[in-house]
Amino acid sequence: MCIALAALLAGCTSSGGPNEPDDRDSRAAVPAYDRTDVNARPRSALRDGGTLTLSMVQWLTQFNYFQLDGALDDALTVVGLFEPRLFLRDAKGVPHPVPDYLTSAKVTSTAPQTVVYRLNPKARWSDGTALGWQDFAAQWRALGRGDQRYQIADPSGYEDIASVTEGADAHEVKVTFKTPFADWQRLFTPLYPAAAFSTPEQFNDGWRTGLPVTAGPFKVGSLDTTGKTLTAVRDPKWWGTRPLLDQVVFRTLDPTTAVQAYLNGEISAVNAASGDVYDRLKGASGTDIRTGSAWDEVLVSFNGASGPLADPQVRRVVLRAVDRNALATVAGEGLPIGVPLLGNHFFMTNQPGYSDNSGTLGRYDLKEAERILDARGWHRKNGSGTRAKDGQELKLRFVLSQSTTRLGLDLSQLIQQMLSRVGIAVEIQKVPADDYLSKYLNRGNFDMAIFRFIGQTYPSSLYSIYRQPSGNQAYENYGRISSPGIDALLREAVHTLDPVRRAGLYRQADAEIWAAAHDLLLYQRPQILAVREGLANYGVPGLGDIDFTQVGWAR
């Protein structure tokens, strides 16, 4: 599972927006998909020690990234300091083994597909146990065996494994697949310890208040649930590349507070991906603005399990009645890089494999939206106002996290205004940030919800968003919208090793996802960070990952 959900839109912007449809895209250039802006410096140029202080948008109430309530981008960042990440991606999204954990990892057979991992013999969990095949096996059993007691976010890849066994010795792991799985490098990252991962109780609840066993370059120094602050410090038992930083501090701050905290010198970096924040920060003393491109999509999810949006035709009305160009124009106003519309759920606009599959559903058409509603029996009284059918008003509840920024609120209010034109009433409801995922999205407690999916350079990691629910498992398909056709195409895609054929299957699946009106896909979010001058090897890593052992301050 590699879905990373951020329950808000980073940055904020001026209020208001266009009152009429706007056919323009942001005209600024979109950076190349493999562009990085991290102030790359060799370790020899950096000082030993120092603190990096970052903000989180919500306090983590689940440190198991694979559990349904833990599938957050902030959780992945934090957990990556403490638990093994077997692979790190480069700027183009290509995964490479991390030598501190793996001396090698390769496919040794294709019939059946078999992967052999050679573990670094120095790698140890904090309880003194060596990393081994039992850890891989426990993770596979939790995520891939279909046991409904494990509340998982994504079984893809793990469900295709036939066995996990010891290899030639205790430092080798042999994973044999029932069916070939193209993105096998994304599995077991992060890796969790069998000692605290082997029962449903450990999996679901054992990681809610902390990390009971670790094996990373950092360990937990302090975890302040009252102040909602977590401090990671160098682990003296770490066998690998020694981190340059003494500590990394994560503070839970809403976006407005985070910007002010940065200006006050309290944190080391902050998002500047909206016009007014960028304007405030670009000239701030001691600040370096870093820009680039990442896998980062902004969308509105629909609840297809209940309420008016259970009717796919009403979902299609929302797609036709919302002017996506106008929303992208608002999001891109005043920024130095482009904010393009997205027509693909699997690839960014500047990424190989991209094609716009939205068809007519991606185009604003007020008259068509009105026609569909009339045909579905939703009529206005006296030709105006909110539509109704069988005495029920056509009203949608748009749920936002309280940490949603000014830009997120602006976009939501613009969508509210646009839908009112066709007679759909929208009630905007703000809910606590810490509850947004667990009590609202995961429970289908919304009609519409706005958020982002981040870092999905492995297309198979998106399968869980569009697959059909199984029993009480909806995975990350929060709106519970799918079809046998979508499921079949994605199942075939994740199991297809030929890259050309695989890309074609994702293209077909994407067209079906648009036809099902699964969500309102908006735009590719720009990457703009304000960073303290002198901070090296941190910023915008393209489609890759930040290696926190290399992050440090200039001498």
ChimeraX attribute file (.defattr): number of C-alpha atoms within 10 A of each C-alpha:
attribute: neighborCount
match mode: 1-to-1
recipient: residues
	/A:1	27
	/A:2	28
	/A:3	25
	/A:4	23
	/A:5	20
	/A:6	24
	/A:7	25
	/A:8	27
	/A:9	25
	/A:10	27
	/A:11	26
	/A:12	25
	/A:13	24
	/A:14	15
	/A:15	12
	/A:16	13
	/A:17	16
	/A:18	11
	/A:19	10
	/A:20	9
	/A:21	16
	/A:22	15
	/A:23	13
	/A:24	12
	/A:25	18
	/A:26	22
	/A:27	14
	/A:28	15
	/A:29	11
	/A:30	18
	/A:31	18
	/A:32	15
	/A:33	20
	/A:34	18
	/A:35	18
	/A:36	25
	/A:37	20
	/A:38	21
	/A:39	16
	/A:40	14
	/A:41	17
	/A:42	12
	/A:43	18
	/A:44	9
	/A:45	12
	/A:46	19
	/A:47	13
	/A:48	16
	/A:49	14
	/A:50	13
	/A:51	18
	/A:52	21
	/A:53	17
	/A:54	18
	/A:55	25
	/A:56	23
	/A:57	25
	/A:58	25
	/A:59	20
	/A:60	23
	/A:61	18
	/A:62	23
	/A:63	25
	/A:64	28
	/A:65	29
	/A:66	29
	/A:67	23
	/A:68	22
	/A:69	25
	/A:70	25
	/A:71	26
	/A:72	25
	/A:73	22
	/A:74	22
	/A:75	24
	/A:76	23
	/A:77	16
	/A:78	20
	/A:79	22
	/A:80	22
	/A:81	24
	/A:82	24
	/A:83	23
	/A:84	25
	/A:85	24
	/A:86	23
	/A:87	22
	/A:88	18
	/A:89	21
	/A:90	17
	/A:91	19
	/A:92	19
	/A:93	21
	/A:94	14
	/A:95	19
	/A:96	15
	/A:97	18
	/A:98	19
	/A:99	14
	/A:100	20
	/A:101	24
	/A:102	21
	/A:103	15
	/A:104	15
	/A:105	20
	/A:106	13
	/A:107	14
	/A:108	13
	/A:109	11
	/A:110	12
	/A:111	11
	/A:112	13
	/A:113	19
	/A:114	21
	/A:115	20
	/A:116	21
	/A:117	24
	/A:118	21
	/A:119	23
	/A:120	21
	/A:121	17
	/A:122	13
	/A:123	23
	/A:124	19
	/A:125	19
	/A:126	18
	/A:127	12
	/A:128	11
	/A:129	12
	/A:130	19
	/A:131	26
	/A:132	25
	/A:133	22
	/A:134	18
	/A:135	21
	/A:136	22
	/A:137	23
	/A:138	21
	/A:139	23
	/A:140	24
	/A:141	20
	/A:142	25
	/A:143	25
	/A:144	21
	/A:145	16
	/A:146	15
	/A:147	12
	/A:148	14
	/A:149	14
	/A:150	22
	/A:151	20
	/A:152	27
	/A:153	25
	/A:154	28
	/A:155	20
	/A:156	23
	/A:157	25
	/A:158	22
	/A:159	19
	/A:160	18
	/A:161	21
	/A:162	17
	/A:163	14
	/A:164	23
	/A:165	16
	/A:166	18
	/A:167	16
	/A:168	11
	/A:169	10
	/A:170	15
	/A:171	20
	/A:172	22
	/A:173	25
	/A:174	22
	/A:175	21
	/A:176	23
	/A:177	22
	/A:178	14
	/A:179	18
	/A:180	20
	/A:181	23
	/A:182	20
	/A:183	19
	/A:184	18
	/A:185	21
	/A:186	21
	/A:187	20
	/A:188	19
	/A:189	19
	/A:190	21
	/A:191	21
	/A:192	29
	/A:193	26
	/A:194	20
	/A:195	16
	/A:196	17
	/A:197	22
	/A:198	19
	/A:199	17
	/A:200	15
	/A:201	13
	/A:202	16
	/A:203	24
	/A:204	22
	/A:205	16
	/A:206	18
	/A:207	21
	/A:208	18
	/A:209	13
	/A:210	15
	/A:211	18
	/A:212	15
	/A:213	20
	/A:214	22
	/A:215	29
	/A:216	26
	/A:217	25
	/A:218	28
	/A:219	23
	/A:220	19
	/A:221	14
	/A:222	12
	/A:223	15
	/A:224	10
	/A:225	12
	/A:226	6
	/A:227	10
	/A:228	15
	/A:229	18
	/A:230	22
	/A:231	20
	/A:232	23
	/A:233	21
	/A:234	23
	/A:235	21
	/A:236	10
	/A:237	16
	/A:238	20
	/A:239	17
	/A:240	16
	/A:241	11
	/A:242	16
	/A:243	22
	/A:244	20
	/A:245	23
	/A:246	16
	/A:247	21
	/A:248	21
	/A:249	20
	/A:250	22
	/A:251	21
	/A:252	18
	/A:253	19
	/A:254	19
	/A:255	23
	/A:256	16
	/A:257	12
	/A:258	23
	/A:259	24
	/A:260	13
	/A:261	17
	/A:262	23
	/A:263	19
	/A:264	9
	/A:265	12
	/A:266	15
	/A:267	22
	/A:268	20
	/A:269	27
	/A:270	26
	/A:271	24
	/A:272	28
	/A:273	27
	/A:274	28
	/A:275	20
	/A:276	17
	/A:277	21
	/A:278	23
	/A:279	14
	/A:280	12
	/A:281	21
	/A:282	16
	/A:283	11
	/A:284	15
	/A:285	10
	/A:286	13
	/A:287	20
	/A:288	20
	/A:289	21
	/A:290	21
	/A:291	24
	/A:292	23
	/A:293	28
	/A:294	31
	/A:295	24
	/A:296	21
	/A:297	24
	/A:298	22
	/A:299	18
	/A:300	18
	/A:301	25
	/A:302	28
	/A:303	26
	/A:304	24
	/A:305	15
	/A:306	15
	/A:307	14
	/A:308	18
	/A:309	24
	/A:310	17
	/A:311	15
	/A:312	16
	/A:313	18
	/A:314	20
	/A:315	22
	/A:316	24
	/A:317	26
	/A:318	25
	/A:319	26
	/A:320	24
	/A:321	26
	/A:322	26
	/A:323	24
	/A:324	27
	/A:325	23
	/A:326	23
	/A:327	25
	/A:328	25
	/A:329	23
	/A:330	25
	/A:331	29
	/A:332	25
	/A:333	20
	/A:334	19
	/A:335	20
	/A:336	19
	/A:337	21
	/A:338	24
	/A:339	27
	/A:340	26
	/A:341	24
	/A:342	26
	/A:343	24
	/A:344	24
	/A:345	25
	/A:346	26
	/A:347	26
	/A:348	27
	/A:349	21
	/A:350	18
	/A:351	18
	/A:352	11
	/A:353	16
	/A:354	17
	/A:355	18
	/A:356	17
	/A:357	21
	/A:358	20
	/A:359	11
	/A:360	12
	/A:361	20
	/A:362	25
	/A:363	16
	/A:364	22
	/A:365	17
	/A:366	20
	/A:367	12
	/A:368	14
	/A:369	23
	/A:370	18
	/A:371	13
	/A:372	16
	/A:373	21
	/A:374	13
	/A:375	10
	/A:376	12
	/A:377	12
	/A:378	22
	/A:379	22
	/A:380	19
	/A:381	11
	/A:382	6
	/A:383	9
	/A:384	11
	/A:385	15
	/A:386	20
	/A:387	23
	/A:388	18
	/A:389	12
	/A:390	8
	/A:391	7
	/A:392	10
	/A:393	17
	/A:394	20
	/A:395	19
	/A:396	21
	/A:397	16
	/A:398	22
	/A:399	21
	/A:400	26
	/A:401	26
	/A:402	20
	/A:403	24
	/A:404	26
	/A:405	21
	/A:406	20
	/A:407	25
	/A:408	23
	/A:409	24
	/A:410	21
	/A:411	23
	/A:412	22
	/A:413	19
	/A:414	21
	/A:415	20
	/A:416	19
	/A:417	16
	/A:418	22
	/A:419	24
	/A:420	17
	/A:421	17
	/A:422	23
	/A:423	23
	/A:424	25
	/A:425	20
	/A:426	22
	/A:427	14
	/A:428	17
	/A:429	13
	/A:430	15
	/A:431	16
	/A:432	14
	/A:433	19
	/A:434	17
	/A:435	17
	/A:436	24
	/A:437	23
	/A:438	18
	/A:439	14
	/A:440	18
	/A:441	23
	/A:442	22
	/A:443	13
	/A:444	22
	/A:445	19
	/A:446	23
	/A:447	25
	/A:448	25
	/A:449	29
	/A:450	26
	/A:451	20
	/A:452	23
	/A:453	20
	/A:454	19
	/A:455	20
	/A:456	21
	/A:457	25
	/A:458	21
	/A:459	19
	/A:460	25
	/A:461	23
	/A:462	24
	/A:463	26
	/A:464	23
	/A:465	22
	/A:466	24
	/A:467	25
	/A:468	20
	/A:469	18
	/A:470	10
	/A:471	7
	/A:472	9
	/A:473	20
	/A:474	25
	/A:475	24
	/A:476	24
	/A:477	26
	/A:478	25
	/A:479	28
	/A:480	25
	/A:481	25
	/A:482	20
	/A:483	15
	/A:484	10
	/A:485	14
	/A:486	23
	/A:487	18
	/A:488	14
	/A:489	19
	/A:490	26
	/A:491	19
	/A:492	16
	/A:493	26
	/A:494	25
	/A:495	17
	/A:496	19
	/A:497	14
	/A:498	10
	/A:499	12
	/A:500	10
	/A:501	13
	/A:502	20
	/A:503	19
	/A:504	14
	/A:505	20
	/A:506	25
	/A:507	24
	/A:508	17
	/A:509	24
	/A:510	25
	/A:511	20
	/A:512	20
	/A:513	22
	/A:514	23
	/A:515	16
	/A:516	18
	/A:517	28
	/A:518	26
	/A:519	24
	/A:520	24
	/A:521	24
	/A:522	25
	/A:523	26
	/A:524	26
	/A:525	27
	/A:526	27
	/A:527	26
	/A:528	25
	/A:529	26
	/A:530	25
	/A:531	24
	/A:532	21
	/A:533	16
	/A:534	15
	/A:535	22
	/A:536	22
	/A:537	23
	/A:538	24
	/A:539	26
	/A:540	23
	/A:541	26
	/A:542	27
	/A:543	24
	/A:544	22
	/A:545	18
	/A:546	20
	/A:547	16
	/A:548	19
	/A:549	19
	/A:550	20
	/A:551	24
	/A:552	27
	/A:553	24
	/A:554	16
	/A:555	9
